[in-house]
Amino acid sequence: MTPVSTGAPTGVGALASAPPSPTVSPTGSRPVPTGASPDASACAGGSEGVPETRMSPGGPGYRRMSLALFLAGVATFALLYSTQALLPLISGDLAVSAGDASWTVAAATGGLALFVLPMSALSERYGRRTVMTASLAVAVTLGLLVPFAPSLGVLVALRALQGAALAGLPASATAYLAEEVTPKALVTAIGLFVAGNSVGGMSGRVITGWVAQEWGWRVAVGVIGAVAVACAVAFRLLLPAPRHFRPGSLRPRVLVRTVRGHLGNPLLRRLYAIGALFMTVFGGVYTVIGYRLTEAPFSLPQGVVGSIFLVYLVGTVSASAAGRLVGRLGRRGALYAAGGTTAAGLLLSLAGSLPLVLLGLVLITAGFFAGHAVASSAVGRTATEGRAQASALYQSAYYVGSSAGSTVGALAFHSSGWAGTVGVGLVAVAGVAGITLLGTRAARAERTERRPALA
């Protein structure tokens, strides 16, 4: 998921100083949008004699816009992870292994990872609202077809297409807000979109768990599809037409040059890797946990297993506290703390006691969201130009990590049980620590090089 999609704070600074990204426009035809129209002031309160035309709390259209994007977030993440809590039932119904069933999650997140960058470019040309509307329309249509998939292959293909369609939401929503909302209200507006993401991701799993317990997994994903249709229709009716969007041309050479510049930045590369590794842990754990809890010695019913995803609320708290954690420990210190918390949760989850397993999930979730908050928000601060593409690259790495974690974690569970999944997670956390250590050494080396010049 994006900084926005996880509730990560946007004020956390970069992990270390780094050279700026290339100073080129993401589209090649205009600078990165600031949210101001050519004839309006760029400041929050407008300039003398020029009224502010962007939305703000209490102003025209603000509530409609907030509710519309909240519902878009609900639909997006309810659809994206709709099968995750149902994997044991899908395995039984289609007679496939945990590793095979996990592809219903990995395909959706993988499709999103592959298409989020192209979708960000399309939104620059055809408009944020247009791309978001088309994305939701395609995704909910596919969501209504998923319950009728006759085989695992068809189910995985539908889910991959659904993930690709949903890539238009995170690629466009934050850009729409930056252009149409006053700077002072931007954090609040993004917070509401984040809330929709969190509610959709959590409620989709909880609802499917309880519905599937009574009527099976096909009815459960059908219910999520119907909910998503209602959200998509309301979104299109409520979202105000953009007033400050200025279309740019699609120039592949400029886009490639911008992306190449971001990938050539050592700090951004480290941040992308950290996001992918944290999500590898998270994706693996929550893809497999249903299998562990429905089997002996716990043997929990499907509805209760779905309710386990209420633990996500812990992540909302830890993400919002990440800024304070950075203030106390520093950015790299915060990453070490997040990785250590995640590792402690993984080890605790090996216990045979249900309360200890749940406490382990709490620690894993808290550590993941805190670490992701620090890394994702640092991307926006590090990239001085082409921030939309820098953020899209982070989202791509993030969802690649989700797909890898879902697949590898399930394969490890199939071969070695829960201990295998925990082993995969610990390797990923070790990778986070190693990359953070490289950042620490790079920062020290840079300070050492500067000292002679200052003497």
ZAMARGU-4260 file (C-alpha; in steps of 0.2 Angstrom, whole numbers, plus 5000, padded with zeros to 4 digits):
<rodrens>
0) 5000/5000/5000 | 5006/5019/4998 | 5010/5031/5012 | 4993/5036/5010 | 4986/5019/5010
5) 4994/5014/5027 | 4991/5029/5037 | 5009/5034/5037 | 5013/5052/5042 | 5020/5063/5029
10) 5031/5074/5039 | 5045/5062/5043 | 5061/5067/5035 | 5073/5058/5024 | 5084/5045/5032
15) 5100/5053/5026 | 5105/5067/5015 | 5106/5062/4997 | 5108/5071/4980 | 5091/5077/4973
20) 5082/5067/4959 | 5083/5074/4942 | 5076/5091/4940 | 5064/5087/4926 | 5045/5087/4926
25) 5036/5070/4927 | 5027/5073/4911 | 5039/5084/4902 | 5027/5097/4898 | 5023/5106/4915
30) 5030/5106/4932 | 5024/5095/4946 | 5006/5102/4951 | 5006/5113/4966 | 4987/5114/4967
35) 4985/5132/4961 | 4977/5137/4945 | 4986/5150/4934 | 4974/5164/4939 | 4974/5159/4958
40) 4986/5162/4972 | 4997/5147/4977 | 4995/5151/4996 | 4982/5144/5007 | 4973/5161/5010
45) 4974/5168/4992 | 4982/5184/4987 | 4976/5201/4988 | 4960/5203/4977 | 4961/5184/4972
50) 4950/5172/4981 | 4956/5155/4985 | 4947/5143/4974 | 4953/5126/4982 | 4942/5117/4994
55) 4944/5118/5013 | 4935/5112/5028 | 4917/5120/5029 | 4919/5126/5011 | 4909/5121/4996
60) 4912/5103/4990 | 4924/5098/5004 | 4913/5086/5013 | 4907/5078/4997 | 4926/5076/4992
65) 4931/5069/5008 | 4917/5056/5008 | 4920/5051/4990 | 4938/5047/4993 | 4934/5038/5009
70) 4922/5027/5000 | 4935/5025/4986 | 4948/5019/4999 | 4935/5007/5006 | 4932/4999/4989
75) 4950/4998/4984 | 4957/4989/4999 | 4941/4978/5002 | 4943/4971/4985 | 4962/4970/4985
80) 4963/4959/5000 | 4946/4951/4999 | 4953/4933/4997 | 4966/4934/5011 | 4955/4928/5025
85) 4947/4915/5015 | 4963/4905/5009 | 4959/4889/5019 | 4942/4888/5012 | 4948/4891/4994
90) 4961/4878/4997 | 4948/4866/5002 | 4935/4870/4989 | 4947/4870/4974 | 4958/4856/4981
95) 4974/4866/4981 | 4989/4869/4993 | 4991/4884/5003 | 5005/4890/4991 | 4993/4889/4976
100) 4979/4898/4985 | 4991/4912/4990 | 4992/4917/4972 | 4974/4924/4973 | 4982/4938/4985
105) 4999/4939/4976 | 4992/4941/4959 | 4981/4956/4964 | 4995/4965/4973 | 5007/4960/4959
110) 4995/4968/4946 | 4994/4984/4956 | 5013/4984/4958 | 5016/4983/4939 | 5003/4996/4934
115) 5004/5009/4947 | 5018/5019/4938 | 5009/5018/4921 | 4993/5023/4930 | 5002/5038/4938
120) 5007/5044/4920 | 4989/5042/4913 | 4982/5052/4927 | 4994/5066/4922 | 4987/5066/4904
125) 4968/5062/4906 | 4964/5068/4924 | 4964/5061/4941 | 4945/5059/4943 | 4944/5051/4926
130) 4957/5038/4930 | 4950/5034/4947 | 4932/5032/4940 | 4938/5020/4926 | 4949/5010/4938
135) 4935/5008/4951 | 4923/5003/4937 | 4934/4990/4930 | 4939/4983/4947 | 4921/4981/4953
140) 4915/4973/4937 | 4929/4960/4939 | 4924/4959/4958 | 4907/4953/4953 | 4915/4939/4941
145) 4927/4932/4954 | 4914/4922/4964 | 4910/4912/4948 | 4928/4907/4944 | 4927/4889/4939
150) 4946/4885/4943 | 4961/4892/4952 | 4969/4898/4936 | 4954/4908/4931 | 4952/4915/4949
155) 4971/4920/4949 | 4969/4929/4932 | 4954/4939/4937 | 4963/4944/4953 | 4978/4950/4943
160) 4967/4960/4932 | 4958/4967/4947 | 4974/4973/4955 | 4980/4981/4939 | 4964/4991/4938
165) 4965/4996/4956 | 4982/5004/4953 | 4973/5019/4947 | 4967/5024/4964 | 4983/5026/4974
170) 4991/5034/4958 | 4978/5048/4957 | 4970/5051/4974 | 4984/5060/4982 | 4988/5071/4967
175) 4969/5076/4966 | 4970/5081/4984 | 4986/5091/4982 | 4978/5100/4967 | 4961/5103/4974
180) 4963/5106/4993 | 4971/5120/5002 | 4988/5116/5009 | 4982/5119/5027 | 4968/5106/5025
185) 4978/5094/5015 | 4984/5083/5030 | 4966/5081/5036 | 4960/5077/5019 | 4973/5064/5016
190) 4969/5057/5033 | 4951/5053/5028 | 4957/5044/5013 | 4969/5034/5024 | 4955/5030/5035
195) 4945/5023/5020 | 4960/5012/5016 | 4962/5005/5033 | 4943/5002/5035 | 4942/4994/5018
200) 4957/4983/5021 | 4951/4978/5038 | 4932/4976/5036 | 4935/4967/5019 | 4944/4953/5029
205) 4932/4953/5044 | 4916/4953/5033 | 4922/4939/5022 | 4927/4929/5037 | 4910/4929/5045
210) 4900/4928/5029 | 4911/4913/5023 | 4908/4904/5039 | 4889/4903/5035 | 4888/4903/5016
215) 4906/4899/5009 | 4920/4909/5001 | 4911/4913/4985 | 4896/4922/4993 | 4909/4931/5004
220) 4918/4939/4989 | 4902/4942/4981 | 4896/4952/4996 | 4912/4962/4995 | 4910/4965/4976
225) 4892/4972/4979 | 4899/4983/4993 | 4912/4990/4981 | 4899/4993/4968 | 4889/5004/4980
230) 4905/5013/4985 | 4911/5016/4967 | 4894/5023/4962 | 4893/5035/4977 | 4911/5040/4974
235) 4907/5046/4956 | 4892/5055/4961 | 4900/5064/4976 | 4917/5068/4970 | 4918/5087/4964
240) 4924/5090/4946 | 4943/5096/4946 | 4946/5114/4944 | 4965/5115/4945 | 4971/5100/4935
245) 4981/5105/4919 | 4984/5090/4907 | 5001/5086/4902 | 5007/5075/4887 | 5013/5057/4889
250) 5032/5058/4884 | 5040/5041/4888 | 5057/5047/4887 | 5055/5060/4900 | 5046/5047/4911
255) 5060/5035/4909 | 5073/5048/4913 | 5064/5053/4929 | 5062/5035/4934 | 5080/5031/4930
260) 5086/5046/4941 | 5076/5040/4956 | 5083/5023/4954 | 5100/5030/4953 | 5098/5039/4970
265) 5106/5027/4983 | 5095/5033/4997 | 5079/5030/4987 | 5085/5013/4982 | 5087/5009/5001
270) 5070/5016/5005 | 5062/5005/4991 | 5071/4990/4997 | 5066/4993/5016 | 5047/4995/5011
275) 5048/4979/5001 | 5056/4969/5015 | 5044/4975/5028 | 5029/4971/5017 | 5037/4953/5014
280) 5035/4950/5032 | 5018/4957/5034 | 5011/4949/5018 | 5018/4932/5023 | 5011/4932/5040
285) 4994/4938/5036 | 4992/4926/5021 | 4996/4911/5031 | 4989/4915/5049 | 4972/4909/5044
290) 4979/4891/5040 | 4988/4891/5057 | 4973/4896/5067 | 4960/4885/5058 | 4971/4870/5061
295) 4975/4861/5077 | 4979/4865/5091 | 4968/4881/5089 | 4955/4875/5077 | 4946/4892/5077
300) 4930/4895/5066 | 4932/4905/5050 | 4923/4920/5057 | 4934/4922/5072 | 4950/4920/5061
305) 4943/4934/5050 | 4941/4945/5066 | 4960/4943/5069 | 4962/4957/5056 | 4955/4969/5069
310) 4973/4969/5075 | 4976/4982/5060 | 4970/4995/5072 | 4986/4993/5081 | 4995/4998/5065
315) 4985/5014/5064 | 4991/5019/5081 | 5010/5014/5078 | 5010/5023/5061 | 5003/5039/5068
320) 5016/5038/5082 | 5031/5036/5070 | 5035/5054/5069 | 5037/5055/5088 | 5048/5039/5087
325) 5059/5048/5075 | 5060/5063/5086 | 5067/5052/5100 | 5078/5040/5091 | 5082/5047/5075
330) 5076/5040/5058 | 5088/5026/5057 | 5085/5022/5076 | 5066/5022/5072 | 5069/5009/5059
335) 5080/4998/5070 | 5066/4999/5083 | 5052/4994/5071 | 5063/4980/5064 | 5066/4974/5082
340) 5048/4975/5087 | 5043/4965/5071 | 5056/4952/5075 | 5051/4950/5093 | 5033/4947/5087
345) 5038/4934/5074 | 5047/4924/5088 | 5033/4926/5100 | 5021/4919/5087 | 5030/4903/5088
350) 5022/4899/5105 | 5008/4886/5107 | 4997/4898/5117 | 4984/4908/5108 | 4986/4923/5118
355) 5005/4923/5115 | 5001/4921/5096 | 4989/4936/5096 | 5002/4946/5106 | 5015/4942/5093
360) 5003/4948/5079 | 5001/4964/5088 | 5020/4967/5089 | 5022/4962/5070 | 5008/4974/5065
365) 5015/4988/5076 | 5033/4986/5070 | 5028/4985/5051 | 5017/5000/5051 | 5030/5011/5060
370) 5044/5005/5049 | 5033/5008/5033 | 5028/5025/5040 | 5046/5031/5042 | 5052/5024/5025
375) 5037/5029/5014 | 5036/5047/5021 | 5055/5049/5018 | 5053/5045/4999 | 5043/5061/4997
380) 5055/5071/5007 | 5070/5064/4997 | 5063/5066/4979 | 5064/5085/4976 | 5057/5083/4958
385) 5045/5069/4951 | 5038/5065/4967 | 5023/5056/4960 | 5035/5044/4951 | 5046/5042/4966
390) 5030/5038/4976 | 5024/5026/4963 | 5041/5017/4963 | 5039/5015/4982 | 5022/5008/4980
395) 5028/4996/4966 | 5042/4989/4978 | 5029/4988/4992 | 5017/4978/4983 | 5031/4967/4975
400) 5035/4963/4993 | 5017/4959/4997 | 5016/4947/4983 | 5033/4939/4987 | 5028/4938/5005
405) 5012/4930/5001 | 5019/4917/4990 | 5035/4913/4999 | 5027/4913/5016 | 5014/4901/5010
410) 5027/4889/5002 | 5037/4889/5018 | 5022/4885/5028 | 5017/4871/5016 | 5035/4863/5018
415) 5040/4868/5036 | 5024/4874/5045 | 5023/4891/5054 | 5041/4890/5059 | 5045/4891/5040
420) 5035/4907/5038 | 5043/4915/5053 | 5060/4910/5046 | 5056/4920/5030 | 5050/4935/5040
425) 5066/4935/5051 | 5077/4935/5035 | 5067/4950/5028 | 5069/4959/5045 | 5088/4955/5045
430) 5088/4963/5027 | 5080/4979/5034 | 5093/4980/5048 | 5107/4977/5035 | 5101/4991/5023
435) 5098/5003/5038 | 5116/5000/5043 | 5122/5004/5026 | 5113/5020/5027 | 5121/5024/5044
440) 5138/5021/5037 | 5134/5031/5021 | 5129/5046/5032 | 5145/5044/5043 | 5156/5044/5027
445) 5147/5059/5020 | 5150/5069/5037 | 5168/5064/5036 | 5171/5070/5019 | 5163/5087/5023
450) 5174/5090/5038 | 5190/5095/5029 | 5180/5107/5018 | 5173/5115/5034 | 5190/5117/5042
</rodrens>
